[in-house]
Amino acid sequence: LNANKVSVADIEHLAGLSYPVTGLLAANVTIGGSQENLDAQGNIRVSEATAWQQPIQNLAIGLQNSRDHLDATVDLRTPAGSAKGTLVYYPKSRSYDVQGTSTDIRLEHVQYLESHTQKVTGLISASIKGRGDLNAPQLEVSVDGPLQIGDQKVDGFRAQANVANQRPEFSLNCSVAGAALQAHGTVNLTGDYEATANLDSQAIQLDALL
């Protein structure tokens, strides 16, 4: 597959898809083999793009075969910040190893937050890592950094989510108006999708929020 400055909107139209994504696609990719012995290599680049109102300066994806596995790299750059990630996929066992990091994300430059919520500012970092197989995925995600929602500061903000054994688990820690706030919950991805959540906090001075 070779393409140069192809409109993402045109590709969506041909595929019968409709997403709020625009941009120009350039690609040089070779794909062959079977599901268990995949042969893929090349690179994909999207520029002058937007996704869900967020401008994207550059999105680069690299693919490279290495014996029994496929290596992929992702490099994303936006006005709000940048992110990098790697994926190693083993077709025969359907297992994977994924890692990604993003530092110094400026929330005031995230267009979705600006248009859908009250003013949110802050400089946060995020990371993702996981290892497992597609039948029993495992994943860890963390987000932390100082926040301000409207006029209210949120100190010590840290959110974590873990997925293992078909059971996501999340936790949240922060301080609002000088009071510690903690939340914890789980969701079962089988059966009736039973969920539990707990929220604990110290006494909050309401006049400090007004």
ZAMARGU-4260 file (C-alpha; in steps of 0.2 Angstrom, whole numbers, plus 5000, padded with zeros to 4 digits):
<rodrens>
0) 5000/5000/5000 | 5007/5017/4995 | 4998/5033/4998 | 5003/5051/4998 | 4992/5065/5006
5) 4976/5055/5005 | 4961/5063/5014 | 4956/5054/5029 | 4938/5059/5026 | 4938/5051/5009
10) 4945/5035/5017 | 4931/5035/5029 | 4918/5038/5016 | 4924/5023/5006 | 4924/5012/5021
15) 4907/5018/5026 | 4913/5025/5042 | 4909/5042/5050 | 4920/5049/5064 | 4925/5067/5068
20) 4942/5064/5061 | 4951/5074/5047 | 4969/5075/5040 | 4981/5069/5027 | 4987/5051/5026
25) 5004/5046/5019 | 5008/5027/5020 | 5020/5014/5013 | 5015/4998/5020 | 5017/4979/5015
30) 5006/4966/5023 | 5006/4948/5019 | 5006/4931/5027 | 4993/4923/5038 | 4985/4927/5054
35) 4998/4916/5063 | 5012/4921/5053 | 5009/4939/5049 | 5022/4948/5038 | 5020/4967/5039
40) 5032/4982/5038 | 5032/5000/5033 | 5026/5017/5040 | 5010/5027/5041 | 5009/5046/5044
45) 4995/5057/5047 | 4997/5076/5047 | 4987/5092/5047 | 4974/5082/5057 | 4960/5084/5070
50) 4951/5071/5080 | 4936/5075/5091 | 4940/5093/5089 | 4958/5091/5095 | 4972/5097/5082
55) 4985/5084/5078 | 5002/5090/5072 | 5009/5073/5068 | 5005/5055/5070 | 5018/5042/5065
60) 5016/5023/5065 | 5030/5012/5061 | 5028/4993/5058 | 5042/4980/5057 | 5043/4961/5057
65) 5056/4952/5068 | 5055/4933/5066 | 5040/4928/5077 | 5033/4944/5081 | 5028/4961/5075
70) 5035/4978/5082 | 5025/4994/5081 | 5029/5011/5087 | 5018/5026/5089 | 5023/5045/5090
75) 5009/5057/5093 | 5011/5076/5093 | 4998/5089/5097 | 4997/5107/5104 | 4992/5099/5121
80) 5007/5088/5122 | 5015/5072/5115 | 5014/5054/5117 | 5025/5039/5112 | 5021/5020/5113
85) 5027/5003/5108 | 5018/4987/5104 | 5025/4969/5102 | 5013/4957/5096 | 5015/4938/5094
90) 5003/4931/5081 | 5004/4913/5085 | 5000/4915/5104 | 4990/4931/5101 | 5000/4939/5115
95) 5006/4956/5117 | 5017/4968/5126 | 5012/4987/5126 | 5020/5002/5134 | 5016/5021/5132
100) 5020/5037/5140 | 5014/5055/5139 | 5022/5069/5149 | 5017/5088/5151 | 5000/5087/5144
105) 4992/5104/5145 | 4974/5102/5149 | 4969/5119/5144 | 4974/5115/5126 | 4963/5099/5125
110) 4949/5106/5115 | 4936/5093/5120 | 4938/5098/5138 | 4937/5117/5133 | 4921/5114/5124
115) 4912/5102/5135 | 4916/5107/5153 | 4920/5122/5164 | 4938/5128/5162 | 4951/5114/5167
120) 4969/5118/5168 | 4984/5108/5173 | 5000/5099/5168 | 4998/5080/5169 | 5007/5064/5164
125) 5000/5048/5159 | 5007/5030/5156 | 5000/5014/5150 | 5008/4996/5151 | 5002/4979/5148
130) 5007/4961/5144 | 4996/4946/5141 | 4985/4939/5127 | 4969/4944/5119 | 4959/4931/5128
135) 4965/4937/5145 | 4971/4955/5143 | 4981/4964/5157 | 4983/4983/5157 | 4989/4996/5169
140) 4985/5015/5166 | 4990/5029/5178 | 4987/5048/5176 | 4994/5061/5189 | 4998/5079/5190
145) 4991/5096/5197 | 4973/5101/5192 | 4962/5116/5193 | 4944/5115/5188 | 4936/5132/5187
150) 4943/5141/5203 | 4945/5125/5213 | 4963/5118/5214 | 4964/5099/5215 | 4981/5094/5223
155) 4990/5077/5223 | 4978/5071/5209 | 4982/5053/5204 | 4971/5040/5195 | 4975/5022/5192
160) 4966/5008/5183 | 4971/4990/5181 | 4964/4976/5171 | 4967/4958/5175 | 4957/4942/5175
165) 4942/4950/5166 | 4941/4962/5181 | 4945/4981/5179 | 4950/4990/5195 | 4952/5009/5198
170) 4957/5021/5211 | 4958/5039/5213 | 4967/5050/5226 | 4967/5069/5227 | 4965/5083/5239
175) 4951/5096/5237 | 4949/5112/5248 | 4963/5104/5260 | 4953/5088/5262 | 4959/5071/5256
180) 4948/5062/5244 | 4949/5043/5239 | 4939/5032/5228 | 4940/5014/5223 | 4930/5003/5213
185) 4929/4987/5202 | 4919/4980/5188 | 4917/4962/5182 | 4917/4960/5163 | 4908/4943/5164
190) 4890/4939/5170 | 4880/4954/5174 | 4894/4966/5174 | 4893/4968/5193 | 4901/4984/5199
195) 4906/4991/5216 | 4913/5008/5221 | 4918/5017/5237 | 4921/5035/5241 | 4930/5041/5257
200) 4934/5059/5261 | 4939/5070/5276 | 4928/5084/5281 | 4927/5097/5267 | 4925/5115/5271
205) 4910/5120/5259 | 4914/5139/5260 | 4931/5135/5252 | 4922/5128/5237 | 4911/5144/5235
</rodrens>
